[in-house]
Amino acid sequence: MLFNLFQSDSALNASPQDVKTKLDQGEKIVFLDVREPWEVAINRLDGAVHVPLGELTRRYTELNPAAEIVVYCHMGVRSLKATRFLKEQQFKNVKNLAGGIDAWSLQVDPKIPRYR
């Protein structure tokens, strides 16, 4: 956990608009959805890899540590924890989607249903 003392939340976050701009420029991004299955049934980003946060410590090896990964959850709290964990596992290019899928729905794609 020593890593967490030196890495600010802002250095780990990417805004929905910044991620959308990268996608529009053709950059390949792996979306990692760390929400629970019932949440994924409500909405999701196309092509996202689903690994619930509670399973990440044993399943993170399914991910490519060299890929550009954007982690998301509902509001950005669980995904920030997941981002920190992946950084500790030497994933170099991983960011938290600030505000989660809720912010994505509000700022990028209003067709994605919101939930509480």
Jmol script that loads the backbone (N, CA, C; Angstrom):
load data "model"
ATOM      1  N   MET A   1       0.810  -1.210   0.000  1.00  0.00           N
ATOM      2  CA  MET A   1       0.000   0.000   0.000  1.00  0.00           C
ATOM      3  C   MET A   1       0.847   1.265   0.000  1.00  0.00           C
ATOM      4  N   LEU A   2       2.131   1.133   0.085  1.00  0.00           N
ATOM      5  CA  LEU A   2       3.014   2.282   0.055  1.00  0.00           C
ATOM      6  C   LEU A   2       2.775   3.125  -1.189  1.00  0.00           C
ATOM      7  N   PHE A   3       2.468   2.471  -2.303  1.00  0.00           N
ATOM      8  CA  PHE A   3       2.209   3.162  -3.568  1.00  0.00           C
ATOM      9  C   PHE A   3       1.130   4.219  -3.397  1.00  0.00           C
ATOM     10  N   ASN A   4       0.075   3.905  -2.671  1.00  0.00           N
ATOM     11  CA  ASN A   4      -1.055   4.808  -2.512  1.00  0.00           C
ATOM     12  C   ASN A   4      -0.683   6.117  -1.819  1.00  0.00           C
ATOM     13  N   LEU A   5       0.371   6.114  -1.035  1.00  0.00           N
ATOM     14  CA  LEU A   5       0.780   7.328  -0.345  1.00  0.00           C
ATOM     15  C   LEU A   5       1.310   8.391  -1.299  1.00  0.00           C
ATOM     16  N   PHE A   6       1.819   7.971  -2.437  1.00  0.00           N
ATOM     17  CA  PHE A   6       2.479   8.896  -3.348  1.00  0.00           C
ATOM     18  C   PHE A   6       1.701   9.194  -4.625  1.00  0.00           C
ATOM     19  N   GLN A   7       0.663   8.455  -4.899  1.00  0.00           N
ATOM     20  CA  GLN A   7      -0.102   8.644  -6.133  1.00  0.00           C
ATOM     21  C   GLN A   7      -1.406   9.349  -5.794  1.00  0.00           C
ATOM     22  N   SER A   8      -1.601  10.520  -6.337  1.00  0.00           N
ATOM     23  CA  SER A   8      -2.837  11.249  -6.051  1.00  0.00           C
ATOM     24  C   SER A   8      -3.982  10.681  -6.877  1.00  0.00           C
ATOM     25  N   ASP A   9      -5.192  10.903  -6.389  1.00  0.00           N
ATOM     26  CA  ASP A   9      -6.359  10.453  -7.132  1.00  0.00           C
ATOM     27  C   ASP A   9      -6.410  11.086  -8.512  1.00  0.00           C
ATOM     28  N   SER A  10      -6.036  12.362  -8.616  1.00  0.00           N
ATOM     29  CA  SER A  10      -6.102  13.042  -9.912  1.00  0.00           C
ATOM     30  C   SER A  10      -5.161  12.404 -10.932  1.00  0.00           C
ATOM     31  N   ALA A  11      -4.041  11.870 -10.482  1.00  0.00           N
ATOM     32  CA  ALA A  11      -3.111  11.208 -11.399  1.00  0.00           C
ATOM     33  C   ALA A  11      -3.650   9.869 -11.880  1.00  0.00           C
ATOM     34  N   LEU A  12      -4.623   9.325 -11.174  1.00  0.00           N
ATOM     35  CA  LEU A  12      -5.193   8.030 -11.539  1.00  0.00           C
ATOM     36  C   LEU A  12      -6.477   8.152 -12.346  1.00  0.00           C
ATOM     37  N   ASN A  13      -7.049   9.348 -12.425  1.00  0.00           N
ATOM     38  CA  ASN A  13      -8.343   9.537 -13.066  1.00  0.00           C
ATOM     39  C   ASN A  13      -8.231  10.045 -14.496  1.00  0.00           C
ATOM     40  N   ALA A  14      -9.212   9.628 -15.297  1.00  0.00           N
ATOM     41  CA  ALA A  14      -9.403  10.177 -16.643  1.00  0.00           C
ATOM     42  C   ALA A  14     -10.860  10.608 -16.748  1.00  0.00           C
ATOM     43  N   SER A  15     -11.101  11.780 -17.271  1.00  0.00           N
ATOM     44  CA  SER A  15     -12.478  12.255 -17.410  1.00  0.00           C
ATOM     45  C   SER A  15     -13.168  11.495 -18.544  1.00  0.00           C
ATOM     46  N   PRO A  16     -14.483  11.383 -18.476  1.00  0.00           N
ATOM     47  CA  PRO A  16     -15.206  10.746 -19.573  1.00  0.00           C
ATOM     48  C   PRO A  16     -14.901  11.401 -20.925  1.00  0.00           C
ATOM     49  N   GLN A  17     -14.801  12.717 -20.947  1.00  0.00           N
ATOM     50  CA  GLN A  17     -14.543  13.403 -22.214  1.00  0.00           C
ATOM     51  C   GLN A  17     -13.146  13.087 -22.742  1.00  0.00           C
ATOM     52  N   ASP A  18     -12.155  13.006 -21.857  1.00  0.00           N
ATOM     53  CA  ASP A  18     -10.799  12.648 -22.290  1.00  0.00           C
ATOM     54  C   ASP A  18     -10.763  11.245 -22.886  1.00  0.00           C
ATOM     55  N   VAL A  19     -11.473  10.317 -22.262  1.00  0.00           N
ATOM     56  CA  VAL A  19     -11.523   8.944 -22.781  1.00  0.00           C
ATOM     57  C   VAL A  19     -12.235   8.916 -24.127  1.00  0.00           C
ATOM     58  N   LYS A  20     -13.328   9.650 -24.241  1.00  0.00           N
ATOM     59  CA  LYS A  20     -14.072   9.716 -25.513  1.00  0.00           C
ATOM     60  C   LYS A  20     -13.193  10.287 -26.615  1.00  0.00           C
ATOM     61  N   THR A  21     -12.416  11.307 -26.314  1.00  0.00           N
ATOM     62  CA  THR A  21     -11.519  11.899 -27.302  1.00  0.00           C
ATOM     63  C   THR A  21     -10.505  10.868 -27.791  1.00  0.00           C
ATOM     64  N   LYS A  22      -9.947  10.095 -26.868  1.00  0.00           N
ATOM     65  CA  LYS A  22      -8.997   9.048 -27.258  1.00  0.00           C
ATOM     66  C   LYS A  22      -9.660   8.021 -28.171  1.00  0.00           C
ATOM     67  N   LEU A  23     -10.879   7.619 -27.829  1.00  0.00           N
ATOM     68  CA  LEU A  23     -11.605   6.668 -28.680  1.00  0.00           C
ATOM     69  C   LEU A  23     -11.853   7.259 -30.064  1.00  0.00           C
ATOM     70  N   ASP A  24     -12.264   8.524 -30.106  1.00  0.00           N
ATOM     71  CA  ASP A  24     -12.514   9.189 -31.384  1.00  0.00           C
ATOM     72  C   ASP A  24     -11.259   9.282 -32.243  1.00  0.00           C
ATOM     73  N   GLN A  25     -10.096   9.326 -31.591  1.00  0.00           N
ATOM     74  CA  GLN A  25      -8.820   9.384 -32.307  1.00  0.00           C
ATOM     75  C   GLN A  25      -8.315   7.997 -32.702  1.00  0.00           C
ATOM     76  N   GLY A  26      -9.116   6.978 -32.410  1.00  0.00           N
ATOM     77  CA  GLY A  26      -8.773   5.622 -32.814  1.00  0.00           C
ATOM     78  C   GLY A  26      -7.890   4.853 -31.852  1.00  0.00           C
ATOM     79  N   GLU A  27      -7.668   5.402 -30.658  1.00  0.00           N
ATOM     80  CA  GLU A  27      -6.845   4.687 -29.689  1.00  0.00           C
ATOM     81  C   GLU A  27      -7.598   3.468 -29.174  1.00  0.00           C
ATOM     82  N   LYS A  28      -6.868   2.389 -28.975  1.00  0.00           N
ATOM     83  CA  LYS A  28      -7.454   1.153 -28.475  1.00  0.00           C
ATOM     84  C   LYS A  28      -7.445   1.194 -26.948  1.00  0.00           C
ATOM     85  N   ILE A  29      -8.626   1.141 -26.370  1.00  0.00           N
ATOM     86  CA  ILE A  29      -8.785   1.179 -24.919  1.00  0.00           C
ATOM     87  C   ILE A  29      -9.547  -0.064 -24.495  1.00  0.00           C
ATOM     88  N   VAL A  30      -9.065  -0.703 -23.452  1.00  0.00           N
ATOM     89  CA  VAL A  30      -9.783  -1.810 -22.835  1.00  0.00           C
ATOM     90  C   VAL A  30     -10.568  -1.240 -21.663  1.00  0.00           C
ATOM     91  N   PHE A  31     -11.880  -1.367 -21.712  1.00  0.00           N
ATOM     92  CA  PHE A  31     -12.709  -0.960 -20.580  1.00  0.00           C
ATOM     93  C   PHE A  31     -12.843  -2.150 -19.643  1.00  0.00           C
ATOM     94  N   LEU A  32     -12.576  -1.914 -18.370  1.00  0.00           N
ATOM     95  CA  LEU A  32     -12.719  -2.928 -17.331  1.00  0.00           C
ATOM     96  C   LEU A  32     -13.849  -2.504 -16.400  1.00  0.00           C
ATOM     97  N   ASP A  33     -14.923  -3.267 -16.395  1.00  0.00           N
ATOM     98  CA  ASP A  33     -16.102  -3.005 -15.578  1.00  0.00           C
ATOM     99  C   ASP A  33     -15.984  -3.824 -14.298  1.00  0.00           C
ATOM    100  N   VAL A  34     -15.885  -3.152 -13.155  1.00  0.00           N
ATOM    101  CA  VAL A  34     -15.715  -3.854 -11.884  1.00  0.00           C
ATOM    102  C   VAL A  34     -17.008  -3.873 -11.053  1.00  0.00           C
ATOM    103  N   ARG A  35     -18.129  -3.619 -11.697  1.00  0.00           N
ATOM    104  CA  ARG A  35     -19.418  -3.626 -10.997  1.00  0.00           C
ATOM    105  C   ARG A  35     -19.933  -5.053 -10.807  1.00  0.00           C
ATOM    106  N   GLU A  36     -20.987  -5.169 -10.062  1.00  0.00           N
ATOM    107  CA  GLU A  36     -21.636  -6.458  -9.826  1.00  0.00           C
ATOM    108  C   GLU A  36     -22.483  -6.851 -11.042  1.00  0.00           C
ATOM    109  N   PRO A  37     -22.738  -8.154 -11.215  1.00  0.00           N
ATOM    110  CA  PRO A  37     -23.517  -8.607 -12.376  1.00  0.00           C
ATOM    111  C   PRO A  37     -24.880  -7.924 -12.530  1.00  0.00           C
ATOM    112  N   TRP A  38     -25.568  -7.652 -11.418  1.00  0.00           N
ATOM    113  CA  TRP A  38     -26.879  -7.010 -11.534  1.00  0.00           C
ATOM    114  C   TRP A  38     -26.758  -5.615 -12.130  1.00  0.00           C
ATOM    115  N   GLU A  39     -25.634  -4.932 -11.868  1.00  0.00           N
ATOM    116  CA  GLU A  39     -25.431  -3.596 -12.429  1.00  0.00           C
ATOM    117  C   GLU A  39     -25.130  -3.679 -13.923  1.00  0.00           C
ATOM    118  N   VAL A  40     -24.339  -4.655 -14.299  1.00  0.00           N
ATOM    119  CA  VAL A  40     -23.999  -4.843 -15.712  1.00  0.00           C
ATOM    120  C   VAL A  40     -25.255  -5.155 -16.522  1.00  0.00           C
ATOM    121  N   ALA A  41     -26.232  -5.823 -15.899  1.00  0.00           N
ATOM    122  CA  ALA A  41     -27.484  -6.130 -16.578  1.00  0.00           C
ATOM    123  C   ALA A  41     -28.274  -4.861 -16.912  1.00  0.00           C
ATOM    124  N   ILE A  42     -28.036  -3.780 -16.180  1.00  0.00           N
ATOM    125  CA  ILE A  42     -28.742  -2.513 -16.424  1.00  0.00           C
ATOM    126  C   ILE A  42     -28.109  -1.751 -17.578  1.00  0.00           C
ATOM    127  N   ASN A  43     -26.788  -1.670 -17.565  1.00  0.00           N
ATOM    128  CA  ASN A  43     -26.076  -0.929 -18.611  1.00  0.00           C
ATOM    129  C   ASN A  43     -24.618  -1.361 -18.624  1.00  0.00           C
ATOM    130  N   ARG A  44     -23.951  -1.067 -19.716  1.00  0.00           N
ATOM    131  CA  ARG A  44     -22.514  -1.333 -19.817  1.00  0.00           C
ATOM    132  C   ARG A  44     -21.966  -0.634 -21.041  1.00  0.00           C
ATOM    133  N   LEU A  45     -20.649  -0.482 -21.055  1.00  0.00           N
ATOM    134  CA  LEU A  45     -19.986   0.063 -22.226  1.00  0.00           C
ATOM    135  C   LEU A  45     -19.661  -1.096 -23.161  1.00  0.00           C
ATOM    136  N   ASP A  46     -19.934  -0.924 -24.439  1.00  0.00           N
ATOM    137  CA  ASP A  46     -19.726  -1.997 -25.415  1.00  0.00           C
ATOM    138  C   ASP A  46     -18.303  -2.536 -25.359  1.00  0.00           C
ATOM    139  N   GLY A  47     -18.204  -3.849 -25.327  1.00  0.00           N
ATOM    140  CA  GLY A  47     -16.904  -4.502 -25.368  1.00  0.00           C
ATOM    141  C   GLY A  47     -16.161  -4.540 -24.056  1.00  0.00           C
ATOM    142  N   ALA A  48     -16.763  -4.047 -22.986  1.00  0.00           N
ATOM    143  CA  ALA A  48     -16.074  -4.007 -21.702  1.00  0.00           C
ATOM    144  C   ALA A  48     -15.830  -5.419 -21.174  1.00  0.00           C
ATOM    145  N   VAL A  49     -14.695  -5.576 -20.524  1.00  0.00           N
ATOM    146  CA  VAL A  49     -14.369  -6.803 -19.808  1.00  0.00           C
ATOM    147  C   VAL A  49     -14.983  -6.671 -18.424  1.00  0.00           C
ATOM    148  N   HIS A  50     -15.701  -7.709 -17.988  1.00  0.00           N
ATOM    149  CA  HIS A  50     -16.362  -7.638 -16.689  1.00  0.00           C
ATOM    150  C   HIS A  50     -15.637  -8.524 -15.685  1.00  0.00           C
ATOM    151  N   VAL A  51     -15.071  -7.898 -14.663  1.00  0.00           N
ATOM    152  CA  VAL A  51     -14.474  -8.601 -13.523  1.00  0.00           C
ATOM    153  C   VAL A  51     -14.922  -7.841 -12.276  1.00  0.00           C
ATOM    154  N   PRO A  52     -15.888  -8.379 -11.534  1.00  0.00           N
ATOM    155  CA  PRO A  52     -16.326  -7.681 -10.318  1.00  0.00           C
ATOM    156  C   PRO A  52     -15.144  -7.394  -9.389  1.00  0.00           C
ATOM    157  N   LEU A  53     -15.205  -6.287  -8.699  1.00  0.00           N
ATOM    158  CA  LEU A  53     -14.110  -5.867  -7.826  1.00  0.00           C
ATOM    159  C   LEU A  53     -13.696  -6.977  -6.862  1.00  0.00           C
ATOM    160  N   GLY A  54     -14.651  -7.697  -6.313  1.00  0.00           N
ATOM    161  CA  GLY A  54     -14.354  -8.762  -5.371  1.00  0.00           C
ATOM    162  C   GLY A  54     -13.582  -9.930  -5.969  1.00  0.00           C
ATOM    163  N   GLU A  55     -13.545 -10.030  -7.285  1.00  0.00           N
ATOM    164  CA  GLU A  55     -12.821 -11.103  -7.967  1.00  0.00           C
ATOM    165  C   GLU A  55     -11.494 -10.634  -8.565  1.00  0.00           C
ATOM    166  N   LEU A  56     -11.237  -9.352  -8.522  1.00  0.00           N
ATOM    167  CA  LEU A  56     -10.083  -8.796  -9.230  1.00  0.00           C
ATOM    168  C   LEU A  56      -8.750  -9.324  -8.708  1.00  0.00           C
ATOM    169  N   THR A  57      -8.616  -9.526  -7.405  1.00  0.00           N
ATOM    170  CA  THR A  57      -7.325  -9.972  -6.865  1.00  0.00           C
ATOM    171  C   THR A  57      -6.926 -11.350  -7.370  1.00  0.00           C
ATOM    172  N   ARG A  58      -7.889 -12.165  -7.762  1.00  0.00           N
ATOM    173  CA  ARG A  58      -7.534 -13.477  -8.308  1.00  0.00           C
ATOM    174  C   ARG A  58      -7.657 -13.558  -9.820  1.00  0.00           C
ATOM    175  N   ARG A  59      -8.259 -12.555 -10.461  1.00  0.00           N
ATOM    176  CA  ARG A  59      -8.467 -12.618 -11.912  1.00  0.00           C
ATOM    177  C   ARG A  59      -7.691 -11.569 -12.708  1.00  0.00           C
ATOM    178  N   TYR A  60      -6.932 -10.710 -12.041  1.00  0.00           N
ATOM    179  CA  TYR A  60      -6.248  -9.636 -12.761  1.00  0.00           C
ATOM    180  C   TYR A  60      -5.271 -10.160 -13.811  1.00  0.00           C
ATOM    181  N   THR A  61      -4.802 -11.398 -13.666  1.00  0.00           N
ATOM    182  CA  THR A  61      -3.869 -11.960 -14.656  1.00  0.00           C
ATOM    183  C   THR A  61      -4.553 -12.231 -15.993  1.00  0.00           C
ATOM    184  N   GLU A  62      -5.869 -12.144 -16.048  1.00  0.00           N
ATOM    185  CA  GLU A  62      -6.596 -12.272 -17.316  1.00  0.00           C
ATOM    186  C   GLU A  62      -6.415 -11.019 -18.180  1.00  0.00           C
ATOM    187  N   LEU A  63      -5.926  -9.945 -17.581  1.00  0.00           N
ATOM    188  CA  LEU A  63      -5.759  -8.663 -18.277  1.00  0.00           C
ATOM    189  C   LEU A  63      -4.328  -8.504 -18.771  1.00  0.00           C
ATOM    190  N   ASN A  64      -4.167  -7.763 -19.842  1.00  0.00           N
ATOM    191  CA  ASN A  64      -2.852  -7.482 -20.403  1.00  0.00           C
ATOM    192  C   ASN A  64      -2.272  -6.256 -19.694  1.00  0.00           C
ATOM    193  N   PRO A  65      -1.184  -6.407 -18.940  1.00  0.00           N
ATOM    194  CA  PRO A  65      -0.629  -5.265 -18.205  1.00  0.00           C
ATOM    195  C   PRO A  65      -0.054  -4.173 -19.110  1.00  0.00           C
ATOM    196  N   ALA A  66       0.129  -4.473 -20.389  1.00  0.00           N
ATOM    197  CA  ALA A  66       0.648  -3.470 -21.325  1.00  0.00           C
ATOM    198  C   ALA A  66      -0.468  -2.693 -22.027  1.00  0.00           C
ATOM    199  N   ALA A  67      -1.705  -3.151 -21.892  1.00  0.00           N
ATOM    200  CA  ALA A  67      -2.831  -2.493 -22.566  1.00  0.00           C
ATOM    201  C   ALA A  67      -3.193  -1.189 -21.877  1.00  0.00           C
ATOM    202  N   GLU A  68      -3.813  -0.297 -22.641  1.00  0.00           N
ATOM    203  CA  GLU A  68      -4.391   0.905 -22.037  1.00  0.00           C
ATOM    204  C   GLU A  68      -5.751   0.507 -21.485  1.00  0.00           C
ATOM    205  N   ILE A  69      -5.882   0.560 -20.168  1.00  0.00           N
ATOM    206  CA  ILE A  69      -7.088   0.102 -19.483  1.00  0.00           C
ATOM    207  C   ILE A  69      -7.755   1.274 -18.781  1.00  0.00           C
ATOM    208  N   VAL A  70      -9.063   1.386 -18.980  1.00  0.00           N
ATOM    209  CA  VAL A  70      -9.874   2.353 -18.249  1.00  0.00           C
ATOM    210  C   VAL A  70     -10.863   1.547 -17.423  1.00  0.00           C
ATOM    211  N   VAL A  71     -10.755   1.687 -16.110  1.00  0.00           N
ATOM    212  CA  VAL A  71     -11.586   0.940 -15.175  1.00  0.00           C
ATOM    213  C   VAL A  71     -12.795   1.791 -14.805  1.00  0.00           C
ATOM    214  N   TYR A  72     -13.960   1.159 -14.762  1.00  0.00           N
ATOM    215  CA  TYR A  72     -15.138   1.911 -14.344  1.00  0.00           C
ATOM    216  C   TYR A  72     -16.055   1.078 -13.466  1.00  0.00           C
ATOM    217  N   CYS A  73     -16.839   1.797 -12.692  1.00  0.00           N
ATOM    218  CA  CYS A  73     -17.914   1.229 -11.880  1.00  0.00           C
ATOM    219  C   CYS A  73     -19.109   2.174 -12.036  1.00  0.00           C
ATOM    220  N   HIS A  74     -19.964   2.245 -11.030  1.00  0.00           N
ATOM    221  CA  HIS A  74     -21.127   3.118 -11.124  1.00  0.00           C
ATOM    222  C   HIS A  74     -20.749   4.595 -10.999  1.00  0.00           C
ATOM    223  N   MET A  75     -20.033   4.937  -9.912  1.00  0.00           N
ATOM    224  CA  MET A  75     -19.732   6.343  -9.642  1.00  0.00           C
ATOM    225  C   MET A  75     -18.232   6.644  -9.582  1.00  0.00           C
ATOM    226  N   GLY A  76     -17.394   5.639  -9.682  1.00  0.00           N
ATOM    227  CA  GLY A  76     -15.956   5.856  -9.716  1.00  0.00           C
ATOM    228  C   GLY A  76     -15.193   5.520  -8.450  1.00  0.00           C
ATOM    229  N   VAL A  77     -15.873   5.051  -7.419  1.00  0.00           N
ATOM    230  CA  VAL A  77     -15.199   4.747  -6.152  1.00  0.00           C
ATOM    231  C   VAL A  77     -14.553   3.361  -6.208  1.00  0.00           C
ATOM    232  N   ARG A  78     -15.346   2.342  -6.541  1.00  0.00           N
ATOM    233  CA  ARG A  78     -14.793   0.989  -6.632  1.00  0.00           C
ATOM    234  C   ARG A  78     -13.729   0.896  -7.714  1.00  0.00           C
ATOM    235  N   SER A  79     -13.960   1.585  -8.819  1.00  0.00           N
ATOM    236  CA  SER A  79     -12.984   1.517  -9.911  1.00  0.00           C
ATOM    237  C   SER A  79     -11.676   2.214  -9.543  1.00  0.00           C
ATOM    238  N   LEU A  80     -11.726   3.218  -8.679  1.00  0.00           N
ATOM    239  CA  LEU A  80     -10.492   3.839  -8.202  1.00  0.00           C
ATOM    240  C   LEU A  80      -9.695   2.840  -7.360  1.00  0.00           C
ATOM    241  N   LYS A  81     -10.388   2.078  -6.518  1.00  0.00           N
ATOM    242  CA  LYS A  81      -9.715   1.024  -5.749  1.00  0.00           C
ATOM    243  C   LYS A  81      -9.082   0.002  -6.692  1.00  0.00           C
ATOM    244  N   ALA A  82      -9.819  -0.385  -7.726  1.00  0.00           N
ATOM    245  CA  ALA A  82      -9.302  -1.360  -8.690  1.00  0.00           C
ATOM    246  C   ALA A  82      -8.096  -0.790  -9.440  1.00  0.00           C
ATOM    247  N   THR A  83      -8.159   0.474  -9.796  1.00  0.00           N
ATOM    248  CA  THR A  83      -7.048   1.128 -10.492  1.00  0.00           C
ATOM    249  C   THR A  83      -5.798   1.123  -9.625  1.00  0.00           C
ATOM    250  N   ARG A  84      -5.950   1.462  -8.373  1.00  0.00           N
ATOM    251  CA  ARG A  84      -4.814   1.440  -7.449  1.00  0.00           C
ATOM    252  C   ARG A  84      -4.228   0.030  -7.336  1.00  0.00           C
ATOM    253  N   PHE A  85      -5.104  -0.955  -7.224  1.00  0.00           N
ATOM    254  CA  PHE A  85      -4.638  -2.340  -7.135  1.00  0.00           C
ATOM    255  C   PHE A  85      -3.853  -2.727  -8.389  1.00  0.00           C
ATOM    256  N   LEU A  86      -4.385  -2.414  -9.563  1.00  0.00           N
ATOM    257  CA  LEU A  86      -3.692  -2.778 -10.805  1.00  0.00           C
ATOM    258  C   LEU A  86      -2.349  -2.060 -10.918  1.00  0.00           C
ATOM    259  N   LYS A  87      -2.285  -0.821 -10.491  1.00  0.00           N
ATOM    260  CA  LYS A  87      -1.007  -0.100 -10.477  1.00  0.00           C
ATOM    261  C   LYS A  87      -0.003  -0.828  -9.582  1.00  0.00           C
ATOM    262  N   GLU A  88      -0.461  -1.297  -8.455  1.00  0.00           N
ATOM    263  CA  GLU A  88       0.417  -2.038  -7.546  1.00  0.00           C
ATOM    264  C   GLU A  88       0.896  -3.355  -8.156  1.00  0.00           C
ATOM    265  N   GLN A  89       0.128  -3.867  -9.133  1.00  0.00           N
ATOM    266  CA  GLN A  89       0.515  -5.110  -9.813  1.00  0.00           C
ATOM    267  C   GLN A  89       1.337  -4.815 -11.074  1.00  0.00           C
ATOM    268  N   GLN A  90       1.829  -3.580 -11.183  1.00  0.00           N
ATOM    269  CA  GLN A  90       2.713  -3.150 -12.272  1.00  0.00           C
ATOM    270  C   GLN A  90       2.000  -2.905 -13.605  1.00  0.00           C
ATOM    271  N   PHE A  91       0.688  -2.650 -13.577  1.00  0.00           N
ATOM    272  CA  PHE A  91      -0.015  -2.214 -14.779  1.00  0.00           C
ATOM    273  C   PHE A  91       0.366  -0.749 -14.979  1.00  0.00           C
ATOM    274  N   LYS A  92       0.969  -0.436 -16.109  1.00  0.00           N
ATOM    275  CA  LYS A  92       1.534   0.899 -16.331  1.00  0.00           C
ATOM    276  C   LYS A  92       0.522   1.916 -16.860  1.00  0.00           C
ATOM    277  N   ASN A  93      -0.439   1.459 -17.654  1.00  0.00           N
ATOM    278  CA  ASN A  93      -1.314   2.383 -18.374  1.00  0.00           C
ATOM    279  C   ASN A  93      -2.771   2.118 -18.003  1.00  0.00           C
ATOM    280  N   VAL A  94      -3.078   2.336 -16.740  1.00  0.00           N
ATOM    281  CA  VAL A  94      -4.434   2.116 -16.253  1.00  0.00           C
ATOM    282  C   VAL A  94      -4.945   3.390 -15.593  1.00  0.00           C
ATOM    283  N   LYS A  95      -6.199   3.723 -15.892  1.00  0.00           N
ATOM    284  CA  LYS A  95      -6.834   4.923 -15.329  1.00  0.00           C
ATOM    285  C   LYS A  95      -8.236   4.578 -14.853  1.00  0.00           C
ATOM    286  N   ASN A  96      -8.686   5.333 -13.902  1.00  0.00           N
ATOM    287  CA  ASN A  96     -10.049   5.257 -13.399  1.00  0.00           C
ATOM    288  C   ASN A  96     -10.923   6.214 -14.199  1.00  0.00           C
ATOM    289  N   LEU A  97     -12.090   5.742 -14.632  1.00  0.00           N
ATOM    290  CA  LEU A  97     -13.044   6.626 -15.295  1.00  0.00           C
ATOM    291  C   LEU A  97     -13.709   7.477 -14.213  1.00  0.00           C
ATOM    292  N   ALA A  98     -13.311   8.730 -14.127  1.00  0.00           N
ATOM    293  CA  ALA A  98     -13.811   9.636 -13.088  1.00  0.00           C
ATOM    294  C   ALA A  98     -15.331   9.756 -13.189  1.00  0.00           C
ATOM    295  N   GLY A  99     -16.005   9.485 -12.081  1.00  0.00           N
ATOM    296  CA  GLY A  99     -17.465   9.575 -12.059  1.00  0.00           C
ATOM    297  C   GLY A  99     -18.165   8.334 -12.555  1.00  0.00           C
ATOM    298  N   GLY A 100     -17.413   7.347 -13.020  1.00  0.00           N
ATOM    299  CA  GLY A 100     -17.970   6.071 -13.444  1.00  0.00           C
ATOM    300  C   GLY A 100     -18.879   6.149 -14.651  1.00  0.00           C
ATOM    301  N   ILE A 101     -19.647   5.079 -14.821  1.00  0.00           N
ATOM    302  CA  ILE A 101     -20.559   5.003 -15.967  1.00  0.00           C
ATOM    303  C   ILE A 101     -21.672   6.042 -15.849  1.00  0.00           C
ATOM    304  N   ASP A 102     -21.944   6.490 -14.630  1.00  0.00           N
ATOM    305  CA  ASP A 102     -22.943   7.540 -14.460  1.00  0.00           C
ATOM    306  C   ASP A 102     -22.473   8.832 -15.132  1.00  0.00           C
ATOM    307  N   ALA A 103     -21.215   9.195 -14.929  1.00  0.00           N
ATOM    308  CA  ALA A 103     -20.666  10.397 -15.576  1.00  0.00           C
ATOM    309  C   ALA A 103     -20.584  10.199 -17.085  1.00  0.00           C
ATOM    310  N   TRP A 104     -20.257   8.985 -17.518  1.00  0.00           N
ATOM    311  CA  TRP A 104     -20.213   8.705 -18.956  1.00  0.00           C
ATOM    312  C   TRP A 104     -21.588   8.952 -19.582  1.00  0.00           C
ATOM    313  N   SER A 105     -22.637   8.498 -18.894  1.00  0.00           N
ATOM    314  CA  SER A 105     -23.996   8.690 -19.385  1.00  0.00           C
ATOM    315  C   SER A 105     -24.363  10.171 -19.445  1.00  0.00           C
ATOM    316  N   LEU A 106     -23.950  10.922 -18.435  1.00  0.00           N
ATOM    317  CA  LEU A 106     -24.273  12.348 -18.388  1.00  0.00           C
ATOM    318  C   LEU A 106     -23.454  13.174 -19.381  1.00  0.00           C
ATOM    319  N   GLN A 107     -22.193  12.834 -19.581  1.00  0.00           N
ATOM    320  CA  GLN A 107     -21.289  13.687 -20.355  1.00  0.00           C
ATOM    321  C   GLN A 107     -21.009  13.201 -21.775  1.00  0.00           C
ATOM    322  N   VAL A 108     -21.166  11.906 -22.027  1.00  0.00           N
ATOM    323  CA  VAL A 108     -20.763  11.366 -23.324  1.00  0.00           C
ATOM    324  C   VAL A 108     -21.920  10.710 -24.068  1.00  0.00           C
ATOM    325  N   ASP A 109     -22.625   9.789 -23.426  1.00  0.00           N
ATOM    326  CA  ASP A 109     -23.652   9.009 -24.120  1.00  0.00           C
ATOM    327  C   ASP A 109     -24.923   8.921 -23.290  1.00  0.00           C
ATOM    328  N   PRO A 110     -25.862   9.860 -23.497  1.00  0.00           N
ATOM    329  CA  PRO A 110     -27.091   9.864 -22.703  1.00  0.00           C
ATOM    330  C   PRO A 110     -28.005   8.679 -22.981  1.00  0.00           C
ATOM    331  N   LYS A 111     -27.704   7.864 -23.996  1.00  0.00           N
ATOM    332  CA  LYS A 111     -28.508   6.680 -24.268  1.00  0.00           C
ATOM    333  C   LYS A 111     -28.253   5.576 -23.249  1.00  0.00           C
ATOM    334  N   ILE A 112     -27.156   5.679 -22.520  1.00  0.00           N
ATOM    335  CA  ILE A 112     -26.849   4.691 -21.485  1.00  0.00           C
ATOM    336  C   ILE A 112     -27.713   4.997 -20.270  1.00  0.00           C
ATOM    337  N   PRO A 113     -28.556   4.033 -19.871  1.00  0.00           N
ATOM    338  CA  PRO A 113     -29.451   4.285 -18.737  1.00  0.00           C
ATOM    339  C   PRO A 113     -28.692   4.533 -17.433  1.00  0.00           C
ATOM    340  N   ARG A 114     -29.224   5.416 -16.650  1.00  0.00           N
ATOM    341  CA  ARG A 114     -28.667   5.692 -15.324  1.00  0.00           C
ATOM    342  C   ARG A 114     -29.460   4.909 -14.288  1.00  0.00           C
ATOM    343  N   TYR A 115     -28.848   4.669 -13.145  1.00  0.00           N
ATOM    344  CA  TYR A 115     -29.517   3.958 -12.052  1.00  0.00           C
ATOM    345  C   TYR A 115     -28.975   4.464 -10.724  1.00  0.00           C
ATOM    346  N   ARG A 116     -29.643   4.088  -9.641  1.00  0.00           N
ATOM    347  CA  ARG A 116     -29.228   4.482  -8.292  1.00  0.00           C
ATOM    348  C   ARG A 116     -28.607   3.326  -7.574  1.00  0.00           C
TER     349      ARG A 116
END
end "model"
wireframe off; spacefill off
backbone 0.3
color backbone group
